[in-house]
């Protein structure tokens, strides 16, 4: 390893020269490392072609740590999805609208930022309600 350099005592010009030298040395070291890894891959490639692919075993699902004396519930029978059993959710109606931007909110989920900002400014939520 080269001698230690006291960086704090170097001038700006000396630091810039040192930076260029370091970047060149880093590039050389990276090229050497890439060449070494490519050589290893070239050595391992014939082995990979001759060996079968081994997939890892599937891990069993975790069992509950609490043991109870009650019987486990019987599995439910699967029902075929028919028109009568499938319920389609209706798109929620718009309940609030920002008059400046036209942004809307259905009243579900988190309060949008634009409405929070108006409420922080002292306006009532009801003023943005859609009739």
N, C-alpha and C positions, 0 to 999 in steps of 0.2 A: 504494500500500500504506500502511495506517495506521502511525502511529508505533509504535516498539517499546515493549512493556510489560514492566516488570521484575516478573515474577510473584513472585519471592521476597520482594519488599518489600510485597506486598499482604496485607491482612488476610483472614480467613476469609470475612467477609461480602462483601468486594470480589471474592474469587475465585468465590463462589457466583453473584454477579450476572454476572460475566464468563462463567461457564459457561452460564448461561441465554441470554445474548446470543449466544454462540458456537453453541449448539444451534439457535437460531432462524435464524441466518445459514446454517448448514449445511443446514437443511431447505429454505431458499429456494434455495440453490445447487443442491441435488439436484433440486428441482422444475424449475428452469430447464434443467438438463441433460436431464431426462426429456422436457421439451417439445421441446428441440432435437432429440433422437434420434427422437421420434415424427414430427417434421416431415420429417426425412431419410427415414424409412421410408415416409412418405406420398408423397414425391417418387420413391422407387425402386420402389414397388409397380407402377405402370403399366409400367415397363421390364421387370420380372420376368415380367409376364403376356405380353409380346410375344416374349420370347426363349425358345428351346428350352433344356431342361435339358441341361447338358453334364456328363457323368460323367468323373472322372479316369481316365486309362489305368491298367490293372493293371500293377504293377511286376513284372518278371520275378524269379523266385526267385534267390537268391544261388548262385553256382557256387563249388565248392571252390577255394581258392587254391593248393592243392598239386596239381601236375600229375604224373601218373604215366604210364608207358609201357604199363601193363597195360590190357587191354581192360575196358570196363565190364561188369559182370555182366548177364547176360540177365535180363529181367523174369520173375518167376515166374508160372505160370499160376494164375489165380484158381479156387478150388474152391468149389463150391456148399456152403453150410452144410447138412449133414444131421444127423440124430440121432447118427450114429456119429462125426462130426467135431467136434461141439460138446460141449465138456466143461463141465459145470456144477460150480462150486466149492461144496463143502459148507460150511455155516456152521460156523465153528470152535467147538469145545467150550470151555466155561468151565473155566479151570484155577485161578483164584484168586478168592476172595470176601472182602469186608470184612465181618466179623461185626456191626459197629456199624451201618453204613449199608446193607448189602446190595449195594453196588457190586461189579461183577464185572470180570474181565480175562481175555482168552483167552491171554495170553502173547505175543501178536503186537503189534508196534509198540512205541511208547515206553511205559515203565513209568508207570502212572497215579500221580497225585500222592498219593492216599491210601496207596498201597503204598510210595512213596518216603518218606513221612513216618513210616510204621511202621518201615521199615528204618533210618531215621536215628535213631529212638528205641531201636534195638538189637534189634528183633524180627527173626526169620528169615523169609524168604519162604516157606519150607516150612510155617510155621504157618498160612498163609492158603490153602494148597492145598486144592482140592476133591477129595474122595475118589472 
